[in-house]
Structures are given as C-alpha cells and as structure tokens.
Amino acid sequence: MLAIEIQHPGGPEVLRPAFHPVPKPGPGEILIKVAAAGVNRPDILQRRGLYPPPPGASEIPGLEVAGEIVESGEGTIRFRPGEKVCALVAGGGYAEYCVVHESNALPIPSGFDMIEAAALPETFFTVWTNLFQRGKLKSGEIVLIHGGTSGIGTTATMLAKAFGALVLATAGSEEKCRACVALGADFAINYRMQDFVEEVRKFTDGKGVDVILDIVAGDYVARNYKAAALNGRILQVGIQNGPAMELNLMPMLAKRLTHTGSTLRSRTVAEKAQIAQELEQQVWPLLHQGKIKPQIFKMFRLEEAAEAHTLMESGTHIGKIVLTTGATLSA
C-alpha cells in the first residue's frame, strides 16, 4: 500500500510517499480501506519529532480516517467487511489501509461523504472529552473558544451552540471572525486588533466566561485567568505559543478556577471507546439530522501530504484539511 513516511524530524518536505505492507487486523480490530484521512496539529508535532506515537502504534502519521472495512480480526462483533466507517486511530492514517479496534470506529452519519466523515473523529473526540466530559459545559453557560476557525475551534463552536451555550471565539482576521459567527458564535474577537480579556469583560458585564477552550497557551494562560468567571473551567488542549513563562496563580486561587489539560492519542482503546459511545448517543443524532457538519477547507491527494502540512502551518485555513486516496469518496 501507499503510505506517507516521516524520513526524519523536520519541515513538510520530510513527508515522502513510500510503499508499506498492508497491516493485518488483530483480535477485535478491523482493516479499513482508507478513502480519506484528516490532517491535524498533532501530525505536525509528530513530523517535527515532538509527539511520537504511543507504544505499539504505527509510525505512519494520521489520527483519523474514513473508508470501507475490508477485513475483520478474530472476535469482532460490531462491524463487518463491506460496511463504511470513520475511526480514531493512534497512527497510520496517512495510508491506503489502516487498522483500528472496532470500538474506536463509528458509522458514517447519514448524508456524509468520506471527506466529511474523515474530518470528524479527532476533533469531535477531543472537543467532547474536554468541553463536556471534563469541562462540564452546560446550557446557558458562556464559553470562550480560542482558535475559532481551527478544526478544534469550528467543532467546539458548533457543539457548544447545539447544546445551548453562548459562544465567544477568537480569530486572527475579520474574515475569520465572520466565519466564526457564521458557524454560530455569538461574538467573535479579532485577537490581532482587540484584547480578548477586555472584550470578554464588556460582553459579560464583568462576570467573565464559565469555560475556556484553549489551543494557544503561552501568555494566554494568565490572560485566560483574567477572563474566567468565578469557578471557571479552563481546558488546555494545545500549546501553540509554547509554555507560560511567567504565571501569577493568585487569580486561580481567588476565582477558584479549574485548569486541566489532556491529550487524546495516548489514551487506551477502552477510554476512546467510551468517548465513541457518548458521541454516538449524543452527537451522532445531530449529524444524522444535518444540524452539524464539519467545515472542509481544502483537500489534497495522499501524495500531497507535504502541501497539506504547509497549508496547516500557514494558519490561513478555516476548518479542516483532508487527504484523499484513490478509493471511492461516496459513503
């Protein structure tokens, strides 16, 4: 099969097409003929040598796929060959075939093609576990979403609105702010022109926001503490601006804040299966009804993975970037 290798840590140019053996499904696993694979920030970090696969996972990058099951391992009970699924994988997504435990796969929602389906698992699993499992976001609360036009940001905006929250989003241009509002954000803040702490203060009449979803870190950490309401919850899912170099924790103590961080890739199959079950019960109906759809920005052929990474690192995209193989894209 054709797959994308990381020759050595470096820039997008180190991604090269190569031929690999087709993996074999083990007990409880399914082999998917990949039609499309999502591109995500963790793929960038892996390419740079900063986010290695967990033990036992494929060295091939790629954390989410959609395609048709072509083989089942011993003991599989849910899916059969011929069925079409999307799946969260710990690695191996940038390839024509990929293996995953069947409990980490989900049926493709009604009316979705393979490209849309491939854009679901990584961001929906991440947003669900952080905003709703850990952040306990409730209807009527106010959430601030940083990176509002990223894959995480667009997904978080749609899900938060669907479950009744008020959404504030930050983005780096007026065009991106308009895109946030079009997705359902109640207010968008151009962080290049406005201070999000001050804008939050004005929007909430000084109360602050109940929940913050942050992919940025750096100096945003201290500013998030200022923007948070009493008993606010801050969910750290990325550190694009690096660590917080100086941090006064007094606002955390005074406001009784909760600041948590998490990664998804290293979680066990069982932990990911629990997230998948909750998504299928509570979010998949919204997808089936067409109330939520991932925002697809651009598609590239699998062999063009380097170009896809270059686009993601440019920060000019709004929504998801997806790789496609030669397999059929209809679901």
N, C-alpha and C positions, 0 to 999 in steps of 0.2 A: 504494500500500500504506500501511497504518497503521504508523507508527513513533514512537518517543519521541525528542524533541529536548531538548537542554540549552539553554535560552534564553540563559543567561549563568551564570557560576560562582555557586554559592550552595547553599542548602539543598534538601531534597527537592522543595519547591514549584516549582523551576525546571524540573522534568521535565514536559513537556507533550506530549500526543498531537498528531501532525501527519501530513499525507499527503505521501509522497515517491514519486518514480518507482521502479518495481521495478528493481533493478540487473540488469545483463547479465553473464553469466559470460564471462570471458576464456579464453585458452588454458589448458587443464589445470584449469579451475575448474568447479564445479557450483553451480547455483542451488537452494537449499533453501527449500521452503515450510515456514516455521517453525511447529511445534506448541508448543514450549516453549523457554524461554531461562533459564539460570541467572543469579542475581544474586550478584555478588562484590565484595569490598572494593575492587579497582581501579576498579570502576564508581563507587563513592562518591568516590574520589580524582579521577576524571575530571570528575565533576559539580561538584566544588569548584574545578576549574581547576588541579589539581596533577598530573595524569597524562594529558597529551594523547595522542591516537592517534599511532602511528608514521606516517611519510610514506606517503601512498597509501592509508591505511586509512580506513574510513568514520568520520565524526564521530558517528554514532549509537552510543550506548553498547551494551555487551553483548559478552561474550567467549566464550560457549558456547551452542550451540543443538542441538536435535534436531528432525527433521522428514523430509519426503519430498522427494527430488530431483525437480524438475520440468523442468530443462533442463541440458544439458551443453555446455561450451565445446569449442572445437577441441582435439583431441589428448587428450581424456580417455580413460583406458584401464581404470580400475578399477570405477567406479560408473556406473550407467545411470539414466535417468529411471524413476521408479516405486519405486526402492529407498529404504529408510529408513536414515538415518544420524544420528550425533551428530558434532559438529565443534567444534574450537577455532578461533575467529576472532579477528582483530586489532581488530575493531569491527563494529558493525552488527547485533548480536544482538537488540536490543530492537526488532524489526520483524517484519512478516508474511513477508518474504522476505529471504534473506541469501545472499551469495556467499562461497565459500571454495575454496581449492585442494583438489583431491580427496585429496591426500596428507595433509592435516590433518584428514580425516574418518575415522571408524571405524564399522563396522557396529554396530547396536544389539544388545546382548547378549540371549541367549535369555531370555524371560520378563520383560523390562523394558518398561515403558510409556514414552511420550515424556517424561513428567515426570522419571522416574528417569534416563533417558538424558541429558537436558539437564543433569543435575546432575553428570555425570561429567567432561567434558573439562578444565575449568580446574583443578580441584583435583587430579585424577589426574595430569595432565601436570606440575603444579607439584610434587606430592609425589614422583613418580617421579624427576624430574630432580634434585631436591635430596637426598632421603633415600638414593636408591640409586645414581644416576649420580655425584653429587658427594660425598655423604656416605659412600658405600660401606658402608651398613649391612649387617651380616652376621647370620646366625642365631646366637643365643646372646648377642649384644651387648645392652646396655641403652640405650634411647633415652628422652629426656625431650621431651615434646611440649607446648609452651605453647599456650594457647587450645584446650584439648582438645575443646570442643564446637563450635568453628567448623567451617566446611566443610573447611578445610585440616586441622584437628585430628582430626575424625572420620575423614577419609580416611586420614590418616597412621597413626592408631591401627589401623585395620583392615588396612592393607597391612603395617605393621611386624609385627603379630601373625601375619599369613598367611605371612610369610617368616621366622618363628621368633625374633623379637626379644622381649625383655622390655620392656614399655611402662610408663613413668610419665607421667602427664598432669596439667597444672594447669588449674583451672577456678575460677569465681568464686562458687559456691554449692554446698551439699550436694546439691541436686537435680542440678546439672551434674556433680558428681563421681560420683554414682551412674550417670549416663548414660555417662560415660567408662568406668566398669567394665563396664557392660552391653555396650559396644562391644568389650571385650576388654582394656582397660588392666589391668595387674597391680596398679597402685596409683594412686589419684587424690589430688591435693593441692589443698585449698581455699586459694588464694593470699591470700584476704582474712583467713583465720584462722591460717594456717601459713606459715612461712618455707620456701620450696621448697628453698633451699640446705641447710638443716638436715635436712629430710625426706629429701632425696637422700642426704645423708651417712649417715643412720641406715639407710636401705633398702639401701645398697650397702656397709655396714660401712666407710665412709670412703674407698672407692675412687673414687666418682664415676661419672658416666654416660659412655658411649662417644660418644654422638651427641646433639645438642640441635637441635631444630627450633623456631625462634623467630619469631613474628609480632609481637612486642611492642617490642623494643629499649629505648631509654631506660635506666633503671637496671638493667634485666635483663641488659645486656651484661656488666657487671662481675660480677654475680651468677652468670651462666652460666659465666664463667671459674672461679669458685669451685666450681661444681657439676660441672664437667667432670673426667673422669679423665685420667690421663697419655695423651698422644697423642689426646685427644678431638677431635671434629669438630663445629663449630657452624655450622648452616645458617641464615642470616638471610633470611627471605622476606617480612618486613614490618617496619614501624617505627611501629606504632600509638601508642606512647608517645613518639615523636619520637627525636631523636638522643641518643647517650650524651654528656652534657655534661662529665663528668669520668671518665677511664678510666686506671687503672694497668695497663700492659701487662706488668708483671713476671710475673703468673700465666701469661700466654700463653707467655712465654719459658720459664719454669720447667717448665711442663707439656707443652711442645712442641705447643701447640694449633694447629688449623687453623680459621680463621674465614672463611667465604665468604659472599657474598651474590649474589643473582641475581634478575632479572625474566624473565618469560616472553613478554610481549606483543611486545617489540621484536625477538625472535629471528626469523631468516629462515624462510621456508617450508621449506627443506631441513632446518634444525635441528629444527623442530617435527615434520617428517615422520619423522625418526629416533626421536624420543621416541614418536611414534604407533606405529611399528613394534615397538619394545620393549614397549610396553603391550599391543599385540595379541598378541604372542608369550607374554608372561609374566604379565600381569594379566587379560586378557580371558577366559582359561580359567576363572579363579576366579569371574568374573562370570557366565559361562555356567552354571557349576555351582551358582550361588546361594550361594556361600560368602561373598561380599561384596556389599553393596548400599548405595548412598548413603542417608544419613539425610535424609528430606524433612521439613522443619519446617512450612512453610506455602506455599500457592500464592496468587498474585494474577493477575487479568487484566492483560494488557499495559497497558491504560489506567490501571491502578493502580500503575504503577512507583513513583510518589512514596511511596505507602503501604509498598511493599516496602522502599524505602530507609530510611524512618523506622524500620521494624522492625529492619533490619540495624544501624542506628546505635544502637538501644537496647541491643544486646548481650544481649537476652533469649532469642534463638533458640538452638536446639540442632540443628545440622545445616544443611541447605541451604534457601534461599528461591528459588522458581521462578516465573517469569511464564508465563502461557499465552495463546495466541491462540485464534482460532475454529477452527483446524484440528483434525482428529481427534487424540486423545491415545493411541490404541492403536497399538502397534507391529506 
